[in-house]
Amino acid sequence: AGRVPADATRGLKQEGLAPGLARHYRVKAVDTDGLESEWSEVVRGTTKPLPDAPTGLAVEWAGDGAFLRWEAPPQDDIARYRIFNKKLFGQEEVGTAEEAEFFLPAAALAQKKVLVVVAVDQDGLESLPSRPLEVVPKR
């Protein structure tokens, strides 16, 4: 995975690894003459997994729009949520929220929407999208 100079801080940081990846590491010392020690014991390291997706999306109509609410994932480091409208080809971000609810004004609900919510943790890792919720304009 890498080499660390003897006069540097002991440790190695690997970046760009996939979330939830388990790796096994061992270390050996190499002296200035190129002589190598035996390998250390193997240690296991795991990258942080993605947060769970929000669940239980529901809409509650209010006089001037609707509240989209959901159940937060169990992780305690969720920083925000991203709300998307799924389209035939792709999706568009409708907004963000710091709590497990988002207000949609009536004008934004003039046409049917298929909404999903993604949880984002403090490290910027994003969950898979929630199950979609179809919101039909109130008549």
C-alpha positions, 0 to 999 in steps of 0.5 A: 500500500505504501512506504513511510520514511523512518523519520515521519509520523508512523502511519499510512493514509489511503484515500479514494477507497470504496465505502465499506471496504475491508482491507488487511495490512501487515508491516515490515521494517527496512533498514538503510542497508535494505535488510528487511524484518519479518512481517508484522501480525495482520490487522484489518481495517475497514472504510466507513460504510455509506449511511442507510437510506431514509425510509417511510417517505410521506406527504402531508398537505398544508394550505400553501403546499405540502411537507415531505417527511421521512424517517432518518437513518440510524447513523448519528452523523447525518448532516443533511438530506438531498431531495430529488425529483426523478424524471424519465431520464435522470433526476433533478435536485429539488432542495436540501434539508437538515431535518427529516422534512422538507416543505414544497410550495404549492407552485412546485407541486403543480405537476406530479413529482416522484420524490426520493431522499438521500442522506449525507453524513458529515464525511460527505458520504451519500446513501442510496436513494430512498424508495420513491414517493409519487406526489400527485397535485392536490385537486 
